């Protein structure tokens, strides 16, 4: 029987910024592309950001996106979280880089607005 490939994951460095480039494609400060998958669970919103190389088209202005569930820009903040351009905070649940397949995944969870708690 053939051997299964060995899979290891390790913690990756978080991007400082993520900017929307086109719908469903973000770009970080190193010109790496990230694809978001939005997950709505009851009253919580999560987004799985997968770093994957994709060809980039022309950038879009936020006004060209129409209604969009996610912030158009994310900035890394202290305490393992991001702040969105809409002032929302997102906790980094995990961020791993797998040595098998060179994939990188980062799961973010929207934090409750302290004004409404």
C-alpha positions as CSV (number, residue, x, y, z in Angstrom):
1,X,0.0,0.0,0.0
2,X,1.2,3.5,-0.8
3,X,2.1,5.9,2.0
4,X,-0.1,8.9,2.6
5,X,1.6,12.3,2.3
6,X,2.7,13.8,5.6
7,X,0.6,16.9,6.6
8,X,1.9,19.5,8.9
9,X,0.4,22.9,9.7
10,X,2.1,25.8,11.4
11,X,1.1,29.3,12.5
12,X,1.6,31.8,9.8
13,X,2.3,35.6,10.0
14,X,-0.8,37.7,9.7
15,X,-1.1,40.2,6.9
16,X,-0.9,43.8,8.1
17,X,-3.7,44.9,5.7
18,X,-6.1,43.3,3.3
19,X,-7.7,45.5,0.6
20,X,-10.6,44.5,-1.6
21,X,-9.4,44.3,-5.2
22,X,-12.5,43.0,-6.9
23,X,-15.5,41.2,-5.6
24,X,-14.4,38.1,-3.6
25,X,-10.7,38.9,-3.9
26,X,-8.5,40.7,-1.4
27,X,-4.9,41.7,-1.7
28,X,-2.4,42.0,1.1
29,X,0.7,44.3,1.4
30,X,2.8,41.6,-0.3
31,X,0.5,41.4,-3.3
32,X,-0.8,38.0,-2.3
33,X,-4.4,37.3,-3.1
34,X,-7.0,36.1,-0.5
35,X,-10.3,34.6,-1.3
36,X,-13.1,35.0,1.3
37,X,-15.7,32.4,2.1
38,X,-18.5,33.8,4.3
39,X,-20.0,31.6,7.0
40,X,-23.2,32.7,8.8
41,X,-23.9,30.7,12.0
42,X,-27.0,31.8,13.9
43,X,-26.1,35.3,15.1
44,X,-22.4,35.0,14.3
45,X,-20.5,35.9,11.1
46,X,-17.2,34.2,10.2
47,X,-15.1,34.5,7.1
48,X,-12.5,31.9,6.0
49,X,-9.7,33.8,4.1
50,X,-7.8,31.4,1.9
51,X,-4.5,32.7,0.4
52,X,-4.5,31.5,-3.1
53,X,-2.8,32.9,-6.2
54,X,-5.4,34.1,-8.7
55,X,-4.9,36.4,-11.7
56,X,-6.0,39.9,-10.9
57,X,-8.3,41.9,-13.1
58,X,-8.7,45.7,-12.8
59,X,-9.3,47.0,-9.2
60,X,-12.8,48.1,-8.4
61,X,-13.9,51.1,-6.3
62,X,-16.0,50.2,-3.2
63,X,-18.9,52.0,-4.8
64,X,-18.9,49.5,-7.7
65,X,-19.3,46.6,-5.3
66,X,-22.9,47.3,-4.3
67,X,-24.1,45.9,-1.0
68,X,-21.2,43.8,0.4
69,X,-21.3,41.9,3.7
70,X,-17.5,42.2,4.4
71,X,-15.4,45.3,5.0
72,X,-13.5,46.6,2.0
73,X,-10.3,46.9,4.0
74,X,-9.0,45.1,7.1
75,X,-6.1,46.3,9.4
76,X,-4.3,44.1,11.9
77,X,-4.7,45.3,15.5
78,X,-3.1,44.1,18.7
79,X,-4.7,41.2,20.4
80,X,-5.1,38.8,17.4
81,X,-7.8,40.8,15.7
82,X,-8.5,42.9,12.7
83,X,-10.5,46.1,12.4
84,X,-12.6,46.5,9.3
85,X,-13.1,49.7,7.3
86,X,-16.6,49.7,8.7
87,X,-15.2,49.9,12.3
88,X,-16.1,46.3,13.0
89,X,-13.6,44.0,14.9
90,X,-12.8,40.5,13.8
91,X,-11.1,37.9,16.1
92,X,-8.5,35.7,14.5
93,X,-9.7,32.2,15.4
94,X,-6.8,30.5,13.6
95,X,-4.3,31.2,10.9
96,X,-2.3,28.2,9.6
97,X,0.0,27.5,6.7
98,X,0.0,23.9,5.6
99,X,3.3,22.5,4.2
100,X,1.3,20.1,2.0
101,X,-0.1,22.0,-0.9
102,X,1.2,25.4,0.3
103,X,-2.2,26.6,1.4
104,X,-2.8,29.2,4.0
105,X,-6.1,29.6,5.8
106,X,-7.2,32.3,8.3
107,X,-10.6,32.1,10.0
108,X,-12.0,35.4,11.3
109,X,-15.0,35.8,13.5
110,X,-16.9,39.1,13.8
111,X,-16.8,40.3,17.4
112,X,-20.0,41.7,19.0
113,X,-20.3,45.5,19.0
114,X,-19.7,46.5,22.6
115,X,-22.3,49.3,22.2
116,X,-25.0,46.8,21.8
117,X,-24.1,44.3,24.5
